[in-house]
């Protein structure tokens, strides 16, 4: 049995399902877009049926932090939380709610978030109030890569709970901070392991590479950058993030920690403007496959053999539960987990189990479900996410139309009945349990 692992949980922002080479992505004009992540996948496990908890950022991050459906918390009804919520005492992750970092800290881990938080602003909310010992990064959803200002023009780079101006390209600043954290934690990691959340803002808009500092003044009043960007810039932004992940892995090897460190990589939701979601339909903000199916890569040489692929259904909060399971951390009885540990699959990649998945969105009143169909031997069903305004497609249409949608619809209604009501209901109906 492996010792309790160090954990590095890496989250990209708005990365498409097929943007990485290991998920079928094409090379860029400069060469391979994601050689470091491709190597991690080749030496670990790659999931092909993995999903995010939401097709937009902050709701997914509620689930990531709590290992529970985001609908249990009021703040997640904002799709997403925006910079106008600064000063709110409602829109954020309540400090009293257990989180992955707080449960790991209770189990003896040291914890840090380097990168995007997007779960409410101090003084009511913040990483240090939700289990992290250290924090460096932006509190809001999107910031300029050079000025580090959010969409309302306010500076948004923090160390702990103090705003801190620092020069540099944000992706690189996060990568270098992560390496520094590993260097500091390494000497005591065998006695006290660490949990590092490395949440990049790449490849989220504005569309800026390391060489595009001059664009910062052009986009300062409109970070959506609707007038700019292209596929070449987008791929270069992914490549900068990939290089930083390579630096992180080098640091682990330098301290002989790679064997006993679980590294997980994913995206908070499906891709946006310049992303590649092929062959999936839709993207960010849609409960279609392109909006929620995302890369999931895990690397842990002490447990996971090289070159593994899994078709296990899973979503963000399952990986949160997996981290807690691997660390031997227990959930609080008053806040039972909705996530299901994937540790058995990491140990035996050929193993799969039934894992029904459910979603809902206030945006356009969307609903979705995903489940494995039971079919005759030799059958190859393909039932994408169920969308109320789109017809389900299948390779066995008679079977699907006659049985699957009805069963899935009933199952979704049963699941939804266990969740708090949507934000259209009165706020007093919301609970944290």
C-alpha positions as CSV (number, residue, x, y, z in Angstrom):
1,X,0.0,0.0,0.0
2,X,1.4,3.4,-1.0
3,X,1.9,6.0,1.7
4,X,-0.4,9.0,1.8
5,X,0.3,10.9,-1.3
6,X,1.1,14.5,-1.9
7,X,-1.6,15.9,-4.2
8,X,-1.4,18.5,-6.9
9,X,-4.8,19.3,-8.4
10,X,-4.4,21.3,-11.6
11,X,-7.4,23.0,-13.2
12,X,-7.3,24.8,-16.6
13,X,-10.0,27.4,-17.4
14,X,-12.3,26.9,-20.4
15,X,-10.1,24.2,-22.0
16,X,-11.9,22.3,-24.8
17,X,-12.1,18.5,-24.7
18,X,-9.8,18.0,-27.8
19,X,-7.4,20.9,-27.2
20,X,-4.7,18.6,-25.9
21,X,-2.7,16.3,-28.1
22,X,-3.6,13.2,-25.9
23,X,-7.3,13.9,-26.6
24,X,-6.8,14.2,-30.4
25,X,-5.8,17.8,-30.6
26,X,-3.8,18.9,-33.6
27,X,-0.3,20.4,-33.6
28,X,0.1,24.1,-33.7
29,X,2.3,26.0,-36.1
30,X,5.0,25.9,-33.5
31,X,4.7,22.2,-32.9
32,X,3.0,20.1,-30.1
33,X,0.6,22.2,-28.0
34,X,0.7,20.1,-24.8
35,X,3.8,17.8,-24.7
36,X,4.0,17.8,-20.9
37,X,0.4,16.9,-20.4
38,X,0.6,14.3,-23.1
39,X,3.5,12.7,-21.3
40,X,1.5,12.7,-18.0
41,X,-1.3,10.9,-19.8
42,X,1.0,8.4,-21.4
43,X,2.6,7.6,-18.0
44,X,-0.7,7.6,-16.1
45,X,-4.4,7.3,-16.8
46,X,-6.6,9.2,-19.2
47,X,-10.4,9.3,-18.8
48,X,-12.5,9.5,-21.9
49,X,-16.0,9.9,-20.3
50,X,-15.2,12.5,-17.6
51,X,-17.3,15.6,-17.0
52,X,-17.3,18.9,-15.1
53,X,-20.0,19.6,-12.6
54,X,-21.1,22.6,-14.6
55,X,-20.6,24.1,-18.0
56,X,-19.4,27.3,-16.3
57,X,-16.6,28.1,-13.9
58,X,-17.7,29.1,-10.3
59,X,-20.5,26.4,-10.0
60,X,-17.9,23.7,-10.9
61,X,-15.5,25.2,-8.3
62,X,-18.2,24.9,-5.6
63,X,-18.4,21.2,-6.4
64,X,-14.6,20.8,-6.6
65,X,-14.1,22.4,-3.2
66,X,-16.9,20.5,-1.4
67,X,-17.1,17.1,-3.2
68,X,-20.9,17.8,-3.3
69,X,-23.4,18.9,-5.8
70,X,-23.0,22.7,-6.2
71,X,-26.8,23.1,-6.1
72,X,-26.6,22.7,-2.3
73,X,-25.0,26.2,-2.0
74,X,-26.6,29.5,-2.8
75,X,-23.5,31.0,-4.4
76,X,-23.4,28.4,-7.1
77,X,-26.8,29.6,-8.4
78,X,-24.8,32.5,-9.9
79,X,-23.7,31.2,-13.3
80,X,-21.1,32.5,-12.7
81,X,-20.3,34.8,-9.7
82,X,-19.0,38.0,-11.2
83,X,-16.8,40.9,-9.9
84,X,-19.9,42.9,-8.9
85,X,-20.3,40.5,-6.0
86,X,-17.4,42.0,-4.2
87,X,-18.5,42.8,-0.7
88,X,-21.4,40.4,-0.8
89,X,-22.0,38.2,2.3
90,X,-24.2,35.8,0.3
91,X,-22.3,35.0,-3.0
92,X,-19.5,32.7,-2.0
93,X,-18.4,29.5,-0.3
94,X,-19.4,29.7,3.4
95,X,-16.4,29.4,5.7
96,X,-18.3,26.9,7.9
97,X,-18.8,24.5,5.1
98,X,-16.2,21.7,5.0
99,X,-14.0,21.6,2.0
100,X,-11.4,19.3,0.5
101,X,-8.5,21.5,1.8
102,X,-10.1,21.8,5.3
103,X,-10.7,18.1,5.6
104,X,-7.1,17.4,4.4
105,X,-5.8,20.0,6.8
106,X,-7.7,18.2,9.6
107,X,-6.0,15.0,8.4
108,X,-2.5,16.5,8.7
109,X,-1.9,18.0,5.3
110,X,-0.4,21.3,4.5
111,X,-2.6,23.2,1.9
112,X,-2.2,25.9,-0.7
113,X,-4.2,27.4,-3.5
114,X,-2.1,29.0,-6.3
115,X,-4.4,30.5,-8.9
116,X,-8.0,31.2,-9.5
117,X,-10.5,31.1,-6.5
118,X,-13.8,32.5,-7.9
119,X,-15.8,31.6,-4.8
120,X,-16.5,35.0,-3.2
121,X,-14.4,37.9,-1.8
122,X,-13.0,38.7,1.6
123,X,-13.9,39.5,4.3
124,X,-16.9,37.1,4.1
125,X,-15.2,34.5,1.9
126,X,-11.8,33.4,0.7
127,X,-9.3,30.5,0.4
128,X,-7.8,31.1,3.9
129,X,-11.3,30.8,5.3
130,X,-12.0,27.5,3.6
131,X,-9.0,25.4,4.6
132,X,-6.0,26.7,2.7
133,X,-2.9,27.7,4.6
134,X,-1.6,29.8,1.7
135,X,-3.1,31.6,-1.3
136,X,-1.7,33.5,-4.3
137,X,-3.9,34.4,-7.2
138,X,-7.0,36.2,-8.4
139,X,-10.3,36.1,-6.5
140,X,-12.5,36.8,-9.5
141,X,-13.4,34.9,-12.6
142,X,-11.2,36.5,-15.3
143,X,-8.3,38.9,-15.1
144,X,-5.8,40.4,-17.6
145,X,-2.6,38.4,-17.8
146,X,-0.4,41.5,-17.3
147,X,-2.2,44.1,-15.3
148,X,-4.0,41.4,-13.2
149,X,-7.2,43.5,-13.2
150,X,-10.7,42.0,-13.3
151,X,-13.5,42.8,-15.7
152,X,-14.5,45.8,-13.6
153,X,-11.0,47.3,-13.8
154,X,-10.0,46.6,-10.2
155,X,-6.6,45.0,-9.4
156,X,-7.2,41.4,-8.5
157,X,-4.0,39.6,-7.5
158,X,-3.8,38.5,-3.9
159,X,-1.3,37.0,-1.4
160,X,-3.5,35.6,1.4
161,X,-6.1,38.3,2.0
162,X,-4.0,41.3,0.9
163,X,-3.9,42.6,-2.7
164,X,-0.4,42.5,-4.0
165,X,0.9,44.1,-7.2
166,X,3.4,41.9,-9.0
167,X,4.8,42.2,-12.5
168,X,4.7,39.3,-14.9
169,X,2.6,37.1,-17.2
170,X,0.0,35.5,-14.9
171,X,0.4,31.9,-16.2
172,X,4.1,32.0,-15.5
173,X,3.7,33.7,-12.1
174,X,1.4,30.8,-11.0
175,X,3.8,28.1,-12.3
176,X,6.8,29.7,-10.6
177,X,4.8,30.0,-7.3
178,X,3.8,26.3,-7.5
179,X,7.5,25.3,-8.0
180,X,8.5,27.5,-5.0
181,X,5.7,25.8,-2.9
182,X,7.0,22.3,-3.8
183,X,10.6,23.4,-2.9
184,X,9.4,24.6,0.5
185,X,7.2,21.7,1.3
186,X,9.5,18.9,0.0
187,X,11.8,18.5,3.1
188,X,8.9,17.5,5.4
189,X,6.6,15.8,2.8
190,X,7.3,12.3,4.1
191,X,6.0,13.2,7.5
192,X,3.5,15.8,6.5
193,X,2.2,15.6,2.9
194,X,0.9,18.6,1.0
195,X,-2.1,19.4,-1.1
196,X,-1.6,22.0,-3.8
197,X,-4.5,23.4,-5.9
198,X,-3.0,24.9,-9.0
199,X,-5.8,26.7,-10.8
200,X,-4.7,28.4,-14.0
201,X,-6.7,31.1,-15.7
202,X,-5.4,29.9,-19.0
203,X,-6.7,29.6,-21.7
204,X,-9.5,31.9,-20.6
205,X,-9.8,35.3,-22.3
206,X,-8.3,37.9,-22.8
207,X,-6.3,36.3,-25.6
208,X,-2.7,37.1,-24.5
209,X,0.5,35.2,-24.8
210,X,3.8,36.1,-23.1
211,X,4.6,38.4,-26.0
212,X,1.3,40.3,-25.9
213,X,1.9,42.8,-23.0
214,X,1.0,45.7,-25.2
215,X,-2.6,44.3,-25.5
216,X,-3.2,44.9,-21.8
217,X,-4.1,48.6,-22.3
218,X,-6.3,47.8,-25.3
219,X,-8.5,45.3,-23.4
220,X,-8.5,46.9,-19.9
221,X,-12.1,48.2,-20.4
222,X,-13.4,45.0,-22.1
223,X,-11.6,41.8,-20.9
224,X,-14.0,39.7,-23.1
225,X,-11.6,40.8,-25.9
226,X,-14.3,40.2,-28.6
227,X,-12.4,42.1,-31.2
228,X,-9.2,40.0,-30.9
229,X,-7.7,36.6,-30.5
230,X,-7.2,33.7,-32.8
231,X,-6.5,30.0,-32.8
232,X,-2.8,30.5,-32.9
233,X,-2.8,32.8,-29.8
234,X,-5.1,30.4,-28.0
235,X,-2.9,27.4,-28.6
236,X,0.2,29.3,-27.5
237,X,-1.6,30.1,-24.2
238,X,-2.3,26.4,-23.6
239,X,1.4,25.8,-24.4
240,X,2.5,28.3,-21.8
241,X,0.4,26.5,-19.2
242,X,1.8,23.2,-20.3
243,X,5.4,24.4,-19.9
244,X,4.6,25.5,-16.4
245,X,3.2,22.1,-15.6
246,X,6.5,20.7,-16.9
247,X,8.3,22.9,-14.4
248,X,6.1,21.5,-11.6
249,X,6.9,18.0,-12.6
250,X,10.6,18.8,-12.7
251,X,10.4,20.1,-9.2
252,X,8.8,16.8,-8.0
253,X,11.5,14.8,-9.7
254,X,14.2,17.0,-8.2
255,X,13.0,16.3,-4.8
256,X,12.3,12.6,-5.6
257,X,8.5,13.1,-4.9
258,X,7.1,12.1,-8.3
259,X,6.4,8.5,-7.2
260,X,4.3,9.3,-4.3
261,X,2.4,12.4,-5.6
262,X,-1.0,12.2,-7.2
263,X,-1.2,14.8,-10.0
264,X,-4.7,15.4,-11.4
265,X,-5.5,17.6,-14.4
266,X,-8.8,18.8,-15.8
267,X,-10.7,21.8,-16.9
268,X,-13.5,23.6,-15.1
269,X,-15.9,23.3,-18.1
270,X,-15.9,22.8,-21.8
271,X,-14.2,25.1,-24.3
272,X,-15.2,28.5,-25.5
273,X,-14.4,30.6,-28.6
274,X,-11.2,29.2,-30.1
275,X,-11.3,25.8,-28.4
276,X,-11.5,22.4,-30.1
277,X,-14.4,20.2,-28.7
278,X,-14.5,17.8,-31.7
279,X,-16.4,15.5,-32.0
280,X,-18.7,16.9,-29.3
281,X,-21.5,19.4,-29.8
282,X,-21.7,22.7,-27.9
283,X,-19.4,24.5,-25.5
284,X,-19.2,26.6,-22.4
285,X,-22.7,27.5,-20.8
286,X,-24.4,24.6,-22.6
287,X,-25.4,21.3,-21.0
288,X,-24.3,19.5,-24.1
289,X,-21.3,17.2,-24.3
290,X,-19.0,20.0,-25.5
291,X,-20.0,22.1,-22.5
292,X,-19.2,19.6,-19.8
293,X,-17.1,16.7,-21.1
294,X,-13.5,17.6,-20.2
295,X,-10.1,16.0,-20.0
296,X,-9.2,14.1,-16.9
297,X,-5.6,12.9,-16.5
298,X,-4.2,11.3,-13.3
299,X,-0.5,10.5,-12.7
300,X,0.6,8.6,-9.6
301,X,3.4,6.1,-10.3
302,X,3.1,4.3,-7.0
303,X,-0.5,3.3,-7.8
304,X,-1.3,4.0,-11.5
305,X,0.4,2.0,-14.2
306,X,1.5,3.8,-17.5
307,X,-0.6,4.0,-20.6
308,X,-4.0,3.4,-19.0
309,X,-7.3,4.6,-20.4
310,X,-10.7,4.5,-18.6
311,X,-14.3,4.9,-19.9
312,X,-15.6,5.3,-16.3
313,X,-18.2,8.0,-16.0
314,X,-17.2,10.6,-13.5
315,X,-17.5,14.3,-12.7
316,X,-15.5,17.0,-10.8
317,X,-16.8,16.1,-7.3
318,X,-15.8,12.5,-7.8
319,X,-12.2,13.5,-8.1
320,X,-12.5,15.6,-4.9
321,X,-13.8,12.5,-3.2
322,X,-10.9,10.5,-4.7
323,X,-8.4,12.9,-3.2
324,X,-9.9,12.6,0.2
325,X,-10.0,8.8,-0.1
326,X,-6.4,8.6,-1.2
327,X,-5.4,10.8,1.8
328,X,-7.4,8.9,4.3
329,X,-9.5,12.0,5.1
330,X,-13.1,11.6,6.3
331,X,-16.1,13.7,5.5
332,X,-18.1,15.4,8.2
333,X,-21.3,13.5,9.0
334,X,-23.5,16.6,8.6
335,X,-22.1,17.2,5.1
336,X,-22.1,13.8,3.3
337,X,-20.3,13.7,0.0
338,X,-22.1,13.4,-3.3
339,X,-18.8,12.6,-5.0
340,X,-17.8,8.9,-5.4
341,X,-14.1,7.9,-5.1
342,X,-12.4,6.7,-8.2
343,X,-9.5,5.1,-6.3
344,X,-10.5,1.6,-7.3
345,X,-10.4,2.6,-11.0
346,X,-7.0,4.2,-10.6
347,X,-5.7,0.9,-9.2
348,X,-7.5,-1.2,-11.8
349,X,-8.2,0.9,-14.9
350,X,-10.2,-1.8,-16.6
351,X,-12.7,-1.7,-13.8
352,X,-15.9,0.4,-14.2
353,X,-19.0,0.9,-12.1
354,X,-22.4,2.5,-12.7
355,X,-22.2,6.2,-12.1
356,X,-25.4,8.2,-13.1
357,X,-24.6,11.9,-13.5
358,X,-27.1,14.8,-13.3
359,X,-27.0,18.5,-14.1
360,X,-29.2,21.5,-14.2
361,X,-28.7,25.1,-15.2
362,X,-30.7,28.3,-14.5
363,X,-29.4,29.5,-17.8
364,X,-32.1,28.7,-20.4
365,X,-33.6,26.2,-17.9
366,X,-31.3,23.4,-19.0
367,X,-31.3,19.8,-17.6
368,X,-29.1,16.9,-18.4
369,X,-28.3,13.3,-17.3
370,X,-25.7,10.7,-18.2
371,X,-26.0,7.0,-17.5
372,X,-24.6,3.8,-18.9
373,X,-27.1,1.8,-21.0
374,X,-27.6,-1.9,-20.7
375,X,-27.5,-3.3,-24.3
376,X,-27.2,-6.7,-25.9
377,X,-23.7,-8.1,-26.5
378,X,-22.1,-6.4,-29.5
379,X,-24.3,-3.3,-29.2
380,X,-22.7,0.1,-29.3
381,X,-25.0,2.7,-27.8
382,X,-24.1,6.3,-27.9
383,X,-26.5,8.4,-25.9
384,X,-25.2,11.9,-25.4
385,X,-26.2,14.2,-22.6
386,X,-30.0,14.7,-22.6
387,X,-31.0,18.3,-23.4
388,X,-34.6,19.5,-23.2
389,X,-34.4,21.3,-26.6
390,X,-32.5,18.8,-28.5
391,X,-33.4,15.3,-29.6
392,X,-31.3,12.5,-28.1
393,X,-29.2,10.7,-30.7
394,X,-28.3,7.0,-30.5
395,X,-27.0,4.2,-32.6
396,X,-30.0,2.1,-31.4
397,X,-32.8,4.7,-31.9
398,X,-35.7,2.4,-31.3
399,X,-34.3,1.3,-28.0
400,X,-33.3,4.8,-27.0
401,X,-36.6,6.5,-27.9
402,X,-38.7,3.8,-26.3
403,X,-37.0,3.4,-23.0
404,X,-33.8,5.4,-22.2
405,X,-35.1,9.0,-22.4
406,X,-38.1,8.2,-20.3
407,X,-36.1,6.3,-17.6
408,X,-33.5,9.1,-17.6
409,X,-36.1,11.8,-17.3
410,X,-37.7,10.0,-14.4
411,X,-34.3,9.5,-12.8
412,X,-33.4,13.1,-13.2
413,X,-36.7,14.2,-11.6
414,X,-36.1,11.9,-8.7
415,X,-32.5,13.3,-8.3
416,X,-33.7,16.9,-8.6
417,X,-36.2,16.3,-5.8
418,X,-33.2,15.7,-3.4
419,X,-31.6,19.1,-4.3
420,X,-32.5,22.6,-3.0
421,X,-34.7,24.5,-5.4
422,X,-33.3,26.8,-8.0
423,X,-32.6,30.5,-7.4
424,X,-36.0,31.3,-8.7
425,X,-37.3,30.1,-5.3
426,X,-37.0,32.3,-2.3
427,X,-33.5,32.5,-0.9
428,X,-34.6,31.2,2.5
429,X,-35.1,27.8,0.9
430,X,-31.4,27.4,0.3
431,X,-29.4,25.4,2.7
432,X,-25.8,24.3,3.1
433,X,-26.7,20.8,4.2
